[in-house]
């Protein structure tokens, strides 16, 4: 039996037919404030059943033209409460590598943000050329360690930097002294939330900071303003609004070859479905953009076909 599918009955696609794969990763081990992100993948997929299939911006029923398949969840801390961060990283890297080898555009749903390091590692192992990790986030997440672990969710972008990849944090409005010193020492480009406000050219200026053709996008949902996205672990005022974020994402997809995405840190609320539904709609926008700008995606498929033996794996 197939797992519950993103956008429900509208997603009439098999794994072999699908161009986009949704990968749920309900892992939560190091959250420090409001908890519950292990419930996020299921909540997003459930909310997606209420989405309209027609995308007004792209003027098409994205799911009918694309093919979306949701695979079984991996690295679940509900199923395995003793799963260590190190083991999670290994599981995630292996699974994402398999999906890349099958030529899928992967959108991973966490879970806590530490998961991203394992996802990015999989892409790095599969690609011979560098790519930039574009980070939508309220927080820097560049501590060396936090609460006794280098795999804490507050350290994920430090682990990405350790892989030697360029990053572009966008919407940042909360960092610690250690992160401020690292940013200055390594000259890390930052698109600060305070500089987005009343700057009509911020998107073009941000895009100019991306130095590679290929891009991986990681979205911590607290990058959005809490008035729009209250259901996160550590909400910060002054975040992106819906149209700022979607316009930025569309521009990245149009100007760069986006190789994959993830969405992390939703903490579903008991008395509202606003955050879950907004997250589901954002996932659907990522699906749509990934296929609307398919000429860039074709470069990625050509690379996969030339360097990898594609097998039609039916995921378990």
C-alpha positions as CSV (number, residue, x, y, z in Angstrom):
1,X,0.0,0.0,0.0
2,X,1.3,3.4,-0.9
3,X,1.8,6.0,1.8
4,X,-0.7,8.9,2.1
5,X,-0.1,11.2,-0.9
6,X,0.6,14.9,-1.0
7,X,-2.4,16.7,-2.5
8,X,-4.4,13.5,-2.1
9,X,-6.5,12.1,-4.9
10,X,-5.3,14.8,-7.3
11,X,-1.8,13.2,-7.2
12,X,-2.5,10.4,-9.7
13,X,1.1,9.3,-10.2
14,X,3.2,6.2,-9.6
15,X,6.8,6.5,-8.3
16,X,8.2,5.7,-11.7
17,X,6.0,8.3,-13.4
18,X,6.6,11.1,-10.9
19,X,9.0,13.9,-11.6
20,X,8.7,15.2,-8.1
21,X,9.1,13.1,-4.9
22,X,7.9,14.3,-1.5
23,X,10.1,12.7,1.2
24,X,8.7,13.0,4.8
25,X,11.4,13.0,7.5
26,X,9.6,13.3,10.9
27,X,12.8,13.5,13.0
28,X,12.9,15.6,16.2
29,X,15.7,15.3,18.7
30,X,17.2,18.7,19.5
31,X,14.4,21.3,19.5
32,X,14.8,23.6,22.4
33,X,11.7,25.8,22.6
34,X,8.3,24.9,21.2
35,X,8.3,21.3,20.1
36,X,6.3,19.1,17.8
37,X,8.1,19.3,14.4
38,X,8.1,15.5,14.2
39,X,4.4,15.9,13.4
40,X,5.0,18.3,10.6
41,X,5.3,16.1,7.6
42,X,2.0,14.3,8.3
43,X,0.3,17.6,9.1
44,X,1.5,19.2,5.8
45,X,0.4,16.2,3.7
46,X,-3.0,16.1,5.4
47,X,-3.5,19.9,4.8
48,X,-2.5,19.4,1.2
49,X,-5.7,17.5,0.6
50,X,-7.5,20.9,0.8
51,X,-5.4,22.6,-1.8
52,X,-6.8,23.6,-5.2
53,X,-4.9,21.8,-7.9
54,X,-5.0,24.9,-10.2
55,X,-2.2,27.4,-9.6
56,X,-3.4,30.9,-10.4
57,X,0.1,32.2,-10.9
58,X,1.3,29.4,-13.2
59,X,-2.1,29.0,-14.9
60,X,-2.1,25.2,-14.7
61,X,-3.0,22.2,-12.6
62,X,0.5,21.6,-11.4
63,X,-0.1,18.1,-10.1
64,X,-1.7,16.9,-13.4
65,X,1.2,18.2,-15.5
66,X,4.0,17.1,-13.2
67,X,3.4,13.8,-11.3
68,X,4.0,13.9,-7.6
69,X,4.7,10.9,-5.5
70,X,5.1,10.8,-1.7
71,X,7.4,8.0,-0.5
72,X,7.4,6.4,3.0
73,X,8.7,8.5,5.9
74,X,12.2,7.9,7.0
75,X,14.1,8.6,10.3
76,X,11.0,8.8,12.4
77,X,11.6,9.5,16.0
78,X,8.1,8.3,16.8
79,X,9.0,4.9,15.4
80,X,12.5,5.0,16.8
81,X,12.8,7.4,19.8
82,X,16.5,6.3,20.3
83,X,17.6,7.3,16.8
84,X,20.7,9.4,17.1
85,X,21.5,12.4,15.0
86,X,24.5,10.6,13.5
87,X,22.3,7.6,12.5
88,X,19.6,10.0,11.1
89,X,22.2,11.7,8.9
90,X,23.3,8.4,7.4
91,X,19.7,7.3,6.8
92,X,18.8,10.6,5.2
93,X,21.9,10.8,3.0
94,X,21.4,7.3,1.7
95,X,17.7,7.7,0.9
96,X,18.1,11.1,-0.8
97,X,21.0,9.7,-2.9
98,X,18.7,6.9,-4.1
99,X,16.1,9.4,-5.2
100,X,18.6,11.6,-7.0
101,X,19.9,8.6,-8.8
102,X,16.4,7.9,-10.0
103,X,16.2,11.3,-11.5
104,X,13.7,12.7,-9.1
105,X,13.3,16.3,-7.9
106,X,13.2,15.9,-4.2
107,X,11.3,18.0,-1.7
108,X,12.0,16.8,1.8
109,X,9.6,17.6,4.7
110,X,11.0,17.8,8.2
111,X,11.2,17.6,11.1
112,X,13.9,19.7,12.6
113,X,16.4,21.7,10.6
114,X,19.4,19.5,11.4
115,X,18.1,17.1,8.8
116,X,19.2,19.5,6.0
117,X,22.9,18.6,6.6
118,X,22.2,15.0,5.6
119,X,20.2,16.0,2.5
120,X,22.9,18.5,1.3
121,X,25.6,15.9,1.8
122,X,23.7,13.5,-0.5
123,X,23.6,16.2,-3.2
124,X,27.3,17.0,-2.7
125,X,28.2,13.3,-3.1
126,X,26.2,13.1,-6.4
127,X,27.4,16.4,-8.0
128,X,30.9,17.1,-9.3
129,X,30.3,20.8,-9.4
130,X,29.5,23.1,-6.4
131,X,26.1,24.5,-5.6
132,X,24.9,27.2,-3.3
133,X,22.6,26.4,-0.3
134,X,20.0,29.2,-0.2
135,X,18.6,29.3,3.4
136,X,15.3,30.9,4.2
137,X,15.4,31.4,7.9
138,X,14.9,33.7,10.9
139,X,18.1,32.4,12.5
140,X,21.7,32.0,11.5
141,X,21.9,28.4,12.6
142,X,25.7,28.7,12.4
143,X,26.8,27.8,15.9
144,X,29.6,25.2,16.1
145,X,27.6,23.3,18.7
146,X,24.6,23.9,20.9
147,X,23.3,22.0,24.0
148,X,26.3,19.7,23.8
149,X,25.7,18.6,20.1
150,X,27.2,19.7,16.8
151,X,24.1,18.2,15.2
152,X,21.7,20.5,17.0
153,X,19.2,22.2,14.7
154,X,20.9,25.5,15.7
155,X,24.1,24.3,14.0
156,X,22.8,23.0,10.6
157,X,24.3,25.7,8.4
158,X,27.7,25.4,10.2
159,X,27.7,21.8,9.1
160,X,26.8,22.9,5.6
161,X,29.7,25.4,5.7
162,X,31.9,22.5,6.9
163,X,31.1,20.7,3.6
164,X,32.8,23.6,1.8
165,X,29.7,24.8,0.1
166,X,28.7,28.5,-0.4
167,X,25.5,29.6,1.4
168,X,23.1,32.5,1.1
169,X,21.0,33.1,4.3
170,X,17.9,35.1,3.5
171,X,15.5,36.8,6.0
172,X,17.9,36.5,9.0
173,X,17.0,38.5,12.0
174,X,18.4,36.6,15.0
175,X,22.0,35.5,15.6
176,X,24.4,35.1,18.5
177,X,27.8,36.6,19.0
178,X,29.6,33.5,17.8
179,X,27.7,33.6,14.5
180,X,28.3,37.4,14.1
181,X,32.0,36.8,14.4
182,X,31.9,33.8,12.0
183,X,30.0,35.9,9.4
184,X,32.6,38.7,9.6
185,X,35.6,36.3,9.6
186,X,34.4,34.3,6.6
187,X,32.7,37.2,4.8
188,X,29.4,35.2,4.5
189,X,26.9,37.1,2.5
190,X,23.6,37.6,4.4
191,X,20.3,39.1,3.3
192,X,19.2,40.6,6.6
193,X,15.5,40.9,7.2
194,X,16.1,44.6,8.3
195,X,17.5,45.3,4.8
196,X,14.6,43.8,3.0
197,X,12.1,46.2,4.5
198,X,11.3,49.0,2.0
199,X,14.0,47.9,-0.4
200,X,12.2,47.2,-3.8
201,X,15.5,45.8,-5.3
202,X,16.3,43.3,-2.5
203,X,15.6,40.2,-4.6
204,X,17.8,41.3,-7.5
205,X,20.5,42.2,-5.0
206,X,20.1,38.8,-3.2
207,X,20.3,36.8,-6.5
208,X,23.5,38.6,-7.4
209,X,25.1,37.1,-4.4
210,X,24.6,33.5,-5.7
211,X,27.9,32.5,-7.3
212,X,27.0,29.1,-8.7
213,X,24.6,27.9,-11.4
214,X,23.1,25.2,-9.2
215,X,21.2,25.9,-6.0
216,X,19.7,23.9,-3.2
217,X,16.9,25.6,-1.2
218,X,16.3,25.0,2.4
219,X,13.3,26.6,4.1
220,X,13.0,27.0,7.8
221,X,9.4,28.1,8.1
222,X,10.3,30.6,10.8
223,X,11.7,32.7,8.0
224,X,8.2,33.7,7.4
225,X,6.7,36.3,9.7
226,X,4.8,34.7,12.6
227,X,1.7,36.6,11.7
228,X,1.6,34.4,8.7
229,X,3.3,31.3,10.1
230,X,2.7,31.1,13.9
231,X,3.2,27.4,14.1
232,X,7.0,27.2,14.4
233,X,9.4,26.3,17.2
234,X,11.0,29.7,17.6
235,X,9.0,32.5,16.0
236,X,10.7,35.8,15.3
237,X,9.0,39.1,14.4
238,X,9.9,40.9,11.2
239,X,9.9,38.0,8.8
240,X,9.1,37.6,5.1
241,X,5.5,37.8,3.8
242,X,4.0,35.4,1.4
243,X,4.5,37.4,-1.8
244,X,8.0,38.4,-0.9
245,X,9.0,34.8,-0.4
246,X,7.3,33.3,-3.4
247,X,8.6,36.1,-5.7
248,X,12.1,35.4,-4.4
249,X,11.7,31.7,-4.9
250,X,10.3,32.1,-8.4
251,X,13.3,34.3,-9.3
252,X,15.8,31.8,-8.0
253,X,14.2,29.0,-10.0
254,X,14.1,31.2,-13.1
255,X,17.7,32.3,-13.0
256,X,19.4,29.2,-11.5
257,X,19.2,25.4,-11.7
258,X,17.5,24.4,-8.5
259,X,18.5,20.8,-7.8
260,X,16.3,20.1,-4.7
261,X,14.5,21.7,-1.7
262,X,13.5,21.0,1.8
263,X,11.0,22.6,4.3
264,X,11.7,22.3,8.0
265,X,10.6,23.3,11.5
266,X,6.8,23.5,11.3
267,X,5.4,22.8,14.7
268,X,1.6,22.1,14.1
269,X,-0.7,24.0,16.5
270,X,-3.7,22.4,18.2
271,X,-6.2,25.2,17.7
272,X,-5.4,26.3,14.1
273,X,-4.5,24.9,10.7
274,X,-3.2,28.1,9.3
275,X,0.5,27.2,9.5
276,X,0.0,23.7,8.1
277,X,-2.1,24.8,5.2
278,X,0.3,27.7,4.4
279,X,3.2,25.2,4.5
280,X,1.4,22.8,2.2
281,X,0.6,25.6,-0.3
282,X,4.3,26.6,-0.2
283,X,5.3,23.0,-1.0
284,X,3.0,23.1,-4.0
285,X,4.6,26.4,-5.2
286,X,8.0,24.6,-5.1
287,X,6.6,21.8,-7.1
288,X,5.2,24.2,-9.6
289,X,8.3,26.3,-10.0
290,X,10.5,23.3,-10.3
291,X,8.5,22.2,-13.4
292,X,7.6,25.6,-14.8
293,X,11.3,26.3,-15.3
294,X,11.9,22.8,-16.6
295,X,14.5,23.9,-19.2
296,X,16.9,24.3,-16.3
297,X,15.8,21.0,-14.8
298,X,16.6,19.3,-18.1
299,X,20.2,20.1,-17.5
300,X,20.0,18.2,-14.2
301,X,18.3,15.2,-15.9
302,X,20.9,15.1,-18.6
303,X,23.6,15.1,-15.9
304,X,21.9,12.3,-14.0
305,X,21.5,10.2,-17.2
306,X,25.1,10.7,-18.2
307,X,26.7,9.9,-14.8
308,X,24.3,7.5,-13.0
309,X,22.7,4.2,-13.8
310,X,19.0,5.0,-13.5
311,X,17.0,2.2,-11.9
312,X,13.3,2.2,-11.4
313,X,13.3,1.6,-7.6
314,X,9.9,1.2,-6.0
315,X,10.6,2.7,-2.5
316,X,9.7,0.7,0.6
